[in-house]
């Protein structure tokens, strides 16, 4: 069974997407950003460490097992496996087609070996998964038909990654869902078009489990432009997900930073995400 979706669920893009909005006004300067993300019930020792390379409407997120790159200029996503030294690149339409084709193959394999009374359940499960690829919000089960979003700036402040950051609270229907610390001395710029990102890759982020419904709200996106987010805590009722920037630096990045290494082989999407046959 392919693992690509499970791996993507580990990725924490929300803080990063806000970061790319607000880093600098220098036209051609790129940025290298390091952050760690972890859940409160698992502890800091389990933190996922990510390094983000950002320049000219391209964002590359580097993790130990997967590298994900979003290119807003040609509207493509690229997935690279540094372990296998393989990569896949394509538009969201291509991504959906290949994922659904892989699911269909997996379904047929399971149906061929399943007992008759299990087949209908297996078929419904896979058909539902395939439908969620085209319409992830329909199956998310968390977005209310109507809700009230409130974003409040508090007087609390903290020095994080060398910058003073003010604490904001984000509430949905009166319940706090997120706290974010923004460095307001760093303002928005056009190095990475967040609105274009959501219009192209919003479904990918939803499917990967890396965005919450209110974070796609126009008011929330405007809030993200207020400053540089250095830390965020998302509350999920029983545990918290914590993301914090540990280092950031300006760097004029080479174009080669945003292309697969010469020794990487282009393969299918499933081959990038698949572990060896288990």
C-alpha positions in Angstrom: 0.0 0.0 0.0 1.5 3.4 -1.0 2.6 5.7 1.8 2.7 9.1 0.0 -0.3 10.5 1.7 0.9 9.4 5.1 4.2 11.1 4.6 2.5 14.3 3.4 0.4 14.4 6.6 3.6 14.9 8.5 4.4 18.1 6.7 3.5 21.4 8.5 3.1 24.0 5.8 0.8 26.5 7.5 3.4 28.4 9.5 5.8 28.2 6.5 3.1 29.6 4.1 2.6 32.5 6.4 6.3 33.0 6.7 6.9 33.3 3.0 4.5 36.3 2.8 6.5 38.5 5.1 10.2 37.9 5.0 11.7 40.9 3.1 11.3 43.7 0.6 14.6 42.9 -1.1 13.7 42.0 -4.7 16.1 39.1 -5.5 17.1 37.9 -2.0 16.1 34.4 -1.2 15.6 33.0 2.3 16.6 29.9 4.1 14.3 29.1 7.1 14.6 26.3 9.6 11.6 25.3 11.8 10.6 22.4 14.1 7.1 21.1 14.5 5.8 18.6 17.1 2.7 17.6 19.0 2.4 18.2 22.7 1.5 14.6 23.5 4.7 13.4 21.9 7.2 16.0 23.0 10.0 18.1 21.5 12.2 15.0 21.1 9.9 13.9 18.3 10.0 17.2 16.5 10.0 17.2 12.7 12.8 19.5 11.4 12.2 21.3 8.1 14.4 23.6 6.1 12.7 25.9 3.6 14.3 27.5 0.6 12.4 30.5 -0.8 12.9 32.7 -3.8 11.0 34.2 -6.7 7.7 32.5 -6.1 9.2 29.1 -5.6 9.2 27.3 -2.2 11.2 24.1 -1.4 10.5 22.3 1.8 13.2 19.8 2.8 12.7 16.9 5.2 14.8 13.8 5.8 12.5 11.5 3.7 10.8 13.9 1.3 11.4 17.2 -0.5 8.4 19.1 -1.7 8.7 22.0 -4.1 5.9 24.4 -5.1 6.6 26.5 -8.2 4.0 29.3 -8.7 5.6 30.4 -12.0 4.7 27.2 -14.0 2.1 26.0 -11.5 3.9 22.7 -10.8 4.6 20.6 -7.7 7.7 18.5 -7.5 8.3 15.6 -5.0 11.8 14.3 -4.4 13.0 11.3 -2.4 16.5 11.9 -1.2 16.7 8.3 0.0 15.8 6.8 -3.4 17.2 9.7 -5.4 14.1 9.9 -7.6 11.6 12.6 -8.3 8.2 13.4 -9.8 7.0 16.7 -11.2 3.7 17.8 -12.6 0.6 19.9 -12.3 -2.1 19.3 -9.7 -4.3 17.6 -12.4 -1.4 15.1 -13.1 -1.0 14.5 -9.3 -4.7 13.7 -8.9 -4.8 11.4 -12.0 -1.8 9.4 -10.8 -3.0 9.1 -7.2 -6.4 7.9 -8.3 -4.8 5.4 -10.8 -2.7 4.0 -8.0 -5.7 3.7 -5.7 -7.6 1.8 -8.4 -4.8 -0.7 -8.8 -4.6 -1.2 -5.0 -8.3 -1.7 -4.9 -8.3 -4.3 -7.6 -5.5 -6.2 -5.9 -7.3 -6.3 -2.6 -10.6 -7.3 -4.2 -8.9 -10.2 -6.0 -7.8 -11.6 -2.6 -10.8 -10.7 -0.5 -13.6 -12.8 0.6 -16.9 -12.1 -1.0 -18.5 -10.5 2.1 -15.6 -8.1 2.3 -15.6 -6.8 -1.2 -18.3 -4.2 -1.0 -16.7 -2.6 2.0 -13.3 -2.5 0.3 -14.9 -1.1 -2.9 -16.7 1.7 -1.0 -13.6 2.6 1.0 -11.5 3.0 -2.1 -14.1 4.8 -4.1 -14.6 7.3 -1.2 -10.8 7.8 -1.1 -10.7 8.4 -4.9 -13.6 10.9 -4.7 -11.8 12.8 -1.9 -8.9 13.4 -4.2 -11.1 15.6 -6.4 -13.1 17.1 -3.5 -11.2 16.9 -0.2 -13.3 19.5 1.6 -16.4 17.3 1.1 -14.8 14.6 3.2 -13.0 16.7 5.8 -16.0 16.7 8.1 -14.8 19.6 10.1 -15.9 22.8 8.3 -19.1 24.2 9.7 -21.6 25.7 7.2 -21.3 29.0 9.1 -18.7 30.2 11.5 -17.4 33.3 13.1 -13.6 34.0 12.9 -12.0 36.4 15.3 -8.3 37.4 15.4 -7.1 39.4 18.4 -3.7 41.0 19.0 -2.7 40.6 22.7 -0.2 42.7 24.6 2.0 39.7 25.2 5.4 39.6 23.4 8.4 37.3 23.3 11.8 37.3 21.7 12.0 34.4 19.2 14.8 33.6 16.7 16.3 37.1 17.5 13.1 39.0 16.8 10.4 40.5 19.1 7.1 38.8 18.3 3.6 39.8 19.5 1.0 37.1 20.4 -2.2 36.8 18.4 -5.2 34.6 19.3 -7.4 33.1 16.6 -10.9 31.9 17.6 -13.6 30.1 15.8 -17.1 30.5 17.2 -15.6 31.8 20.4 -13.2 28.9 20.9 -9.4 29.5 20.6 -8.0 27.4 17.8 -4.6 29.0 17.3 -2.1 31.2 18.9 0.6 32.9 16.8 3.6 35.1 17.5 4.3 37.6 14.8 7.3 39.8 14.3 5.6 43.0 13.1 8.8 44.8 12.2 9.0 42.5 9.1 6.2 43.3 6.7 4.6 41.6 3.7 6.2 41.4 0.3 5.6 39.6 -3.0 8.3 37.0 -3.0 5.7 34.3 -2.8 2.1 34.9 -3.8 0.0 33.1 -1.0 -3.3 33.8 -2.7 -2.0 32.1 -5.9 -0.7 29.3 -3.8 -4.1 28.5 -2.4 -5.8 28.9 -5.8 -3.5 26.3 -7.3 -2.4 24.1 -4.4 -5.2 24.6 -1.8 -6.7 21.1 -2.4 -3.2 19.5 -2.1 -2.8 21.2 1.3 -6.2 20.1 2.5 -5.7 16.5 1.3 -2.3 16.4 3.0 -3.9 17.3 6.2 -1.8 20.5 6.5 -4.5 23.1 6.5 -7.6 23.8 8.6 -10.7 25.3 7.0 -10.4 28.7 8.7 -6.8 29.1 7.5 -8.1 29.4 3.9 -10.4 32.3 5.0 -9.5 35.6 3.4 -9.4 37.3 6.8 -6.9 34.8 8.0 -4.7 35.3 5.0 -4.7 39.0 5.5 -3.8 38.4 9.2 -0.8 36.4 8.0 0.5 39.5 6.2 0.7 41.5 9.4 4.1 40.2 10.3 6.6 37.4 10.4 5.2 34.3 12.2 7.9 32.9 14.4 5.8 30.5 16.4 2.3 29.0 16.3 0.2 26.6 18.5 -2.8 24.9 17.0 -5.4 23.4 19.5 -7.1 20.2 18.5 -9.0 19.3 21.7 -6.8 17.1 23.7 -3.4 18.0 22.3 -1.6 20.9 20.6 0.5 21.1 17.5 3.5 23.5 17.9 5.6 25.0 15.2 8.5 27.4 15.8 11.2 29.0 13.6 14.7 28.3 15.0 16.8 30.0 12.3 16.3 32.3 9.3 18.8 33.9 7.0 19.0 35.8 3.7 20.7 34.1 0.9 20.9 34.7 -2.9 20.0 31.2 -4.0 21.2 29.6 -7.2 18.6 28.3 -9.7 20.0 24.8 -9.2 18.6 24.9 -5.6 15.1 24.6 -7.1 15.8 21.7 -9.5 16.3 18.0 -8.8 19.9 16.9 -8.5 21.5 15.6 -11.7 21.7 12.1 -10.2 18.0 11.9 -9.5 15.8 9.8 -11.8 12.4 10.9 -12.9 9.8 8.3 -12.0 6.0 8.0 -11.4 4.4 9.6 -8.4 3.8 6.2 -6.8 7.4 5.3 -7.1 8.4 8.4 -5.2 6.0 7.7 -2.4 6.3 4.0 -2.2 8.5 2.2 0.3 9.9 -1.0 -1.0 7.3 -3.7 -1.2 6.4 -4.8 2.3 
